[in-house]
Amino acid sequence: MIKKIKLWLICGISVVVVAVVATVGGVLLAMYFPSMNFKLGLVFDLENKNMYMMVPEAHVDNGGGAGGGGVQNDNDAIHIHPKNLNDYFTIYAPISGTVKIRYGTIQNELGQPQNHLVDISIVPKLGIEIHFSYEPYTSSPQDLVLIKELMYATNGKKVKQGDPLFKFVSVGSYSHVCFSVFTQNGKRYHPFDFMTDETKAHYESISIPKP
């Protein structure tokens, strides 16, 4: 009888230990792989979706040579373009979180001047950033003033899914918004990896092949 009780105790403790390990493991997975527990919404208004063009394979070039941004062949971004160059479309928050904004420059084309760049991220939780690289292909100081004026979100502001982030000033002929997902360790992922099939279908309905 004593042996049976010991056996039950050992089995019971083992089950508790397994349950605790499983729980802790799940928490750790959620912390280090936040892609497992969130879904992205739309960055555009369905009523005005014809103002946008999506290039979901923007960073797939089959190992092509380095450009201004280096070799990009890892399928980790969507490029969002205006359907008409003079249209200023709005980008909406695809998830709730805190906004981070950084103004800088980027060399979009080798041998050309540095253009304006705005990095806009939404941080929904520890270890993940929903990132927009705003690339208007212009170096004009006047354009930068306009870009800042048409920002809805501000640094440190909390936004909800569907809130407007910024109105995109489409200046240069290759102007676009680069949409990606980053983890804390710098790993970059394609936004399609974090969408429902229904949401992904809305993006695909206005997608075009990579130029």
Backbone hydrogen bonds, N-H to C=O, Kabsch-Sander energy under -0.5 kcal/mol:
donor,donor_aa,acceptor,acceptor_aa,energy
5,I,1,M,-2.3
6,K,2,I,-2.5
7,L,3,K,-2.4
8,W,4,K,-2.8
9,L,5,I,-2.7
10,I,6,K,-2.8
11,C,7,L,-2.7
12,G,8,W,-3.1
13,I,9,L,-2.9
14,S,10,I,-2.3
15,V,11,C,-2.4
16,V,12,G,-2.2
17,V,13,I,-2.8
18,V,14,S,-2.7
19,A,15,V,-2.6
20,V,16,V,-2.8
21,V,17,V,-2.9
22,A,18,V,-2.8
23,T,19,A,-2.4
24,V,20,V,-3.2
25,G,21,V,-3.1
26,G,22,A,-2.3
27,V,23,T,-2.2
28,L,24,V,-2.8
29,L,25,G,-2.6
30,A,26,G,-2.3
31,M,27,V,-2.0
32,Y,28,L,-2.8
33,F,29,L,-2.9
36,M,33,F,-2.1
37,N,34,P,-1.8
38,F,35,S,-0.6
40,L,194,F,-3.5
41,G,94,P,-2.5
46,L,44,F,-0.5
48,N,45,D,-1.2
49,K,46,L,-1.2
51,M,48,N,-2.1
52,Y,49,K,-1.6
53,M,81,H,-2.3
54,M,206,I,-2.2
55,V,79,H,-2.7
58,A,55,V,-1.1
58,A,77,A,-0.7
59,H,77,A,-0.6
60,V,57,E,-1.6
61,D,59,H,-0.6
68,G,108,N,-0.7
70,G,67,G,-1.1
74,D,59,H,-0.5
75,N,59,H,-1.4
78,I,179,F,-2.1
79,H,55,V,-2.1
80,I,177,V,-2.8
81,H,53,M,-3.1
81,H,79,H,-0.6
83,K,51,M,-2.6
87,D,84,N,-2.3
89,F,87,D,-0.7
91,I,166,F,-2.9
92,Y,43,V,-2.1
93,A,163,D,-3.1
97,G,159,V,-2.2
98,T,123,V,-2.1
99,V,157,K,-2.9
100,K,121,S,-2.5
102,R,119,D,-2.2
104,G,117,L,-3.0
106,I,115,N,-2.2
108,N,106,I,-1.1
112,Q,109,E,-1.9
115,N,106,I,-3.4
116,H,138,T,-3.0
117,L,104,G,-2.1
118,V,134,Y,-1.7
119,D,102,R,-2.9
120,I,118,V,-0.6
120,I,132,F,-2.8
121,S,100,K,-2.8
122,I,130,I,-2.3
123,V,98,T,-2.8
128,I,125,K,-1.4
129,E,182,F,-2.7
130,I,122,I,-2.8
131,H,129,E,-0.7
131,H,180,S,-2.6
132,F,120,I,-3.0
133,S,178,C,-2.7
134,Y,118,V,-3.1
134,Y,132,F,-0.8
135,E,133,S,-0.8
135,E,176,H,-2.4
144,L,140,S,-1.6
145,V,141,P,-1.8
146,L,142,Q,-1.8
147,I,143,D,-2.7
148,K,144,L,-2.2
149,E,145,V,-2.0
150,L,146,L,-1.6
151,M,148,K,-1.3
152,Y,150,L,-0.6
152,Y,165,L,-1.7
153,A,165,L,-2.6
156,G,99,V,-3.0
157,K,154,T,-2.3
159,V,97,G,-3.0
162,G,93,A,-3.2
163,D,160,K,-2.5
165,L,91,I,-3.2
166,F,91,I,-1.2
167,K,150,L,-2.6
168,F,89,F,-3.6
168,F,166,F,-0.6
170,S,168,F,-0.9
171,V,169,V,-1.1
172,G,136,P,-2.9
175,S,172,G,-1.6
176,H,135,E,-2.3
177,V,80,I,-2.0
178,C,133,S,-2.5
179,F,78,I,-3.1
179,F,177,V,-0.6
180,S,131,H,-2.4
180,S,178,C,-0.5
181,V,189,Y,-2.0
182,F,129,E,-2.9
183,T,187,K,-2.3
184,Q,127,G,-1.5
186,G,183,T,-2.1
189,Y,181,V,-3.2
193,D,190,H,-1.8
194,F,191,P,-2.2
195,M,192,F,-1.2
200,K,196,T,-2.6
201,A,197,D,-1.9
202,H,198,E,-1.2
202,H,199,T,-0.5
203,Y,199,T,-1.5
204,E,200,K,-2.5
205,S,201,A,-1.6
206,I,203,Y,-1.4
207,S,204,E,-1.3
208,I,54,M,-3.0
